[in-house]
Amino acid sequence: MGSDTIARWQFGITTVYHYFFVPVTIALSLLVAVLQTQWYRTGSDRYLRLTKFYGKLFLINFAMGVVTGIVQEFQFGMNWSEYSRFVGDIFGAPLALEALVAFFLESTFLGLWIFGWDKLSRGKHLAMIWLAAIGTLISSIFIIAANSWMQNPVGAIYNNGRAELVDFGAVLTNPIFLTQWPHAVIGAFMVAGGFIAGVAGWHMAKLAKQDKPVAEDVSAFRTATKFGAIVMLVAGLLIILSGDLLGKQMTRVQPMKMAAAEALYSTETNASFSIFTIGSLDGSKEIFSVRVPGVLSILAGESTVKGINEIKADYAKNGFTQGDGKQEVLQQQFASKLSALGVDPTPNIPVSYWAFRIMMGLGFLTMIVGAWMLWVTRKGAMPKPGKLWTTMMWILPLAPLFANSFGWIFTEMGRQPWIVAGVLPTSFAVSPTVSVADVWITMILYTLLYGTLAVVELGLMFKFIKKGLPDVAPVEQIVDEDAPLSFAY
Amino acid sequence: MTLLDVTPTTLQALWLILVAVLWIGYLVLEGFDYGVAMLLPFVGKNDKERRVLVNTIGPVWDGNEVWLLTAGGAMFAAFSGWYATLFSALYLPLFLILVGLILRGVAFEYRGKRADWAWRNRWDWAAAIGSLLPPLVFGVGFANFLLGLPLKNVTILAGATTVPVFDGDKLWAGPLFGLFSLYGLIGGITFVLVFLTHGAIYASLKTKGEISGRLKKLAVKLGLITAIPAVVFVIWGNLLPKLPGQLDSLRTVAWIAGLLGLVLFVGAIYFIWKGREGIAFILTGTTIAMVAVMIFAQLFPGLGFNNTGLKVMLDITTASSSPTTLTLMTVAACIFVPIVLLYQIWAYTVFRRRLGVENIPDEVDEPVVVGG
C-alpha cells in the first residue's frame, strides 16, 4: 500500500469516527438548550429532569467529540503536509477561526454550564448552554466552509507555487457551502431528534410494562418522544430540500460526482435513477436494476446528465471543467501543471453509488419509523413493548447517524481523485517525509485506542440511559463556603 | 538564494509574535492543569481528595486546551509552510501528544461517571500519563528547535515545486540520538517539572485545609528540584551555536528573558515557601511566559529549522501566508482574542472559591439543583 493510500484510510477512519460524535454535539446541545429554556419559562420539573437527563448523555458524547476533534486539526499537517502547504493560505484561516471563535466559546461556556448550576442565576446559567450551542454551530460553519472550498475552490489564485486567497467573501458565499452547511446541520438534527425520541421511546416501553408507572416519568418521556420525533421529521423534510439544492450545485461544479453517484457511464437525457442495481458497476454488465424514469435528471437539475465516459473524454481534451464547461480561476491557472500529472479523473464508482443510496435509504427509513412512532403514541397511548418496538428505537438514532457517515463518505469519495477539486490530486498531497511504517504504527494505535474508548463510551451511555430521569430537588445558590457543592466531578 | 531573501513584513513579524502569544497562553494556562493532573494519583490519598483536585481544573481545562488548538490553527493560517514542515517532521512525537490529550480529556469527563474506585483510579492514571506526555514531548521539541532541526529540499507535483522538508536521516545520523539528545531530554524534563510545580502551586491556591498545606510543601520541594534542569536548559539554550540568520539583538532578548524567567522562578519558590501561593502562581506563570519568549526569540527567522545548504529555504517569509490572509487573520485576532480573554477571566472568577473535601458532595452522579 502506498503512503497516500494508508494515509487516506487513516483520515477516513479517524474522521468517520469523529463524526459519530459531531451531529449529537451540534444538535443535542441546542435541543438541550431548548429543554432548559422550557424549564426556565415554565418552572416545570419535567423540563428540568429532561434537561439533566439528556444533558448528561450529551456530555458523555461531547467528551469524545472534543478529543477526537483535536486529531483532525493536527493530521492535516502530520499526514498531508503538501496539502497543507498548498492550501494553507485559504484552508488555514477557517481552521484558526474555528478554534478562536467557536472552540473557546464552546469549551468555556460548557464548563460554566456543567459546574455553574449553583453559582449562577437561572437566567445566566441558561445563557451558558445557549452560548455553548452557538459555539458548536459556528464551528460547523467554519469547518464546512473549509470543506466546501475543497469541493469548489473559489476566491483563490495560483501564486508562489500554491493556492492563495484573494476573496474570503467568495469562500463564505461558495454555492457548495451555502447548500452543504444547511444539509450537514439539518442532518445533525435528524440524529439528535432521533436520539431523543429513541431513548424516550425505549423508556416508554419499559414504563408500559410496569403495573403502576410513575405518572411524571410517563409524561416526561412522552414529551421527549414527541419533541424528538417532530424535530427529526421536520429535519427530514428540510434535508430533502437542502439535499436537492446541494445536488444541483454539485452537478454543476463536480459533474463527475453526480455521474458516480448514479454510476452513469453514458450521457442520458431524462436520466432515470436506479434504486438498486445488481451487476458490475463499471457499466459493462447489468443483471438487474430497479429504475425510476427521469428522477436523476430532476436530482441533477438538468435534463441531460453527463456520463462518466463523456466527462473523462472532456478531461483528456480540456482538463478539469465544471458541468457548464467553466473553471474557477484557481483551476484555470493550475491547469497546465495539472496536465503534466496524468490523473484519471474517475472516483471509486461502487463506493459513490452505494454510499449515496445508503445515505438516502437510511434517511427515509428514519422518517418512516419516526412517523410510525408518533402514530403509535398518539392521544396518550402507550407503545406495546417487544422486539419490534425495541428495534425501532435502535433505528431512530442509528439510522440517521449512519446516514450522516455515508453522506460524508459519498461527498469525500466522490471528490476523488482530487483533494482540491480539479486542482490538487490527493496522491500528491501526502507528507513526503512520513513513512508508510509511521502511518501504520499510528493507524494500529489509533484503532486500539478508539476501539477501547468506543466500548467505554457506549457502556456509559447505556448506563445513564437505563438509569432514567434524575430526581431533582431545588436548592438555593450556595453561599456557605463549607457547604457541599450541588454538583462536582 | 539566502535566508531572508526578502525582508520580513510587519505583518509577518506580528504573526510570529501572535503565534508566540497563543503558545504562551497555552503553556501558562494548560501548564497548571497538566501539573494538577500529573499529581492526581500521588497527592489525592482518597477519592474525595482526588475529586477536590479534579474539580479545581474541571471547569477550565478544556478552555485552556483550546489555546493549543488556536496556536496550531494560527500556525496553519499564518505560516502554512511552517505548519506543514513541522507537523510532518514531528509525526510520531505529535502522535504521542494526541494520545495524551485524548486520554486526559476522556479521563476528566468519565472518572466520576462510575462510583467505583478501580474505575476512577484507572482514569486518574490515564489523566496523569495523558498530562505527562504533552509537556514531555513539547519540551523535547522546543529544545530541538533551539538546536535547529535539519532540512532538505524535495520536489513535489512531478517536479513542479521544490519545498523544504524535515531531513530525518540527517538528524538521526548525527552524533546525537536524534531528537533525544542530552539537551532535548533536559528540555523535556524541565517542561514536565516546571508544570508540576506550577500545578502544585495552582492546586494549593484553589484548595483549603490540610490538602492545601500539603500541596504548598510539595510545591517547594518540586520547585527546588525543577531549578536544576531549568538553569541548565536556559543557560545551555542561550549558549547554543547561532543558527543561520539569527539576529544578535534577538539572542540578547533570549538571554534576558531566560535569566529573568529563572529569577522569577526562584521568587516563586520563595513565596510558596512563605505560604503566599497567589504571588507564587503569578511568578511561575510569568516564568513559563519568559521561557517561551526566550525560545520564540530564537525562532526568528528560521522557525526552529537549520537552513544550511538549502536552495529553497524555510523562514518567516517563505513559510508565511499571503498579505491578504495575514490581514484577515489580524482583524479577526484583534476582535476575538480580547473577547476570549474577557470571558475566560470571568469564568475563572465564577469558580474563584477554594475547594476542600467538605465541599465535595457524596454522590457524584446527580446534581441536585438549582439556585435562583
Interface residues (C-beta under 8 A of the other chain):
Chain A: L48 K52 L59 I60 F62 A63 M64 V66 V67 T68 I70 V71 E73 F74 F76 G77 M78 N79 S81 E82 S84 R85 V87 G88 D89 I90 F91 G92 A93 L95 A96 L97 E98 A99 L100 V101 F103 F104 L105 S107 T108 F109 L110 G111 L112 I114 F115 G116 W117 D118 K119 L120 S121 R122 H125 N159 N160 G161 R162 E164 L165 V166 F168 K337 A340 L341 F428 S431 P432 T433 V434 D438 I441 T442 L445 L449 L453 V456 L460 K463 F464 K467 P470 D471 V472 A473 P474 V475 E476 Q477 I478 E481 D482 A483 P484 L485 S486 F487 A488 Y489
Chain B: R51 V54 N55 G58 P59 V60 W61 D62 G63 E65 V66 L69 T70 G72 G73 A74 F76 A77 A78 S80 G81 Y83 A84 T85 L86 F87 S88 A89 Y91 L92 L94 F95 L98 V99 L101 I102 G105 V106 F108 E109 Y110 R111 G112 K113 R114 V154 I156 L157 A158 A160 T161 V163 V165 F166 G168 S321 S322 T324 T325 L328 M329 A332 A333 F336 V337 V340 Y343 Q344 A347 V350 F351 R353 R354 L355 G356 E358 N359 I360 P361 D362 V364 D365 E366 P367 V368 V369 V370 G371 G372
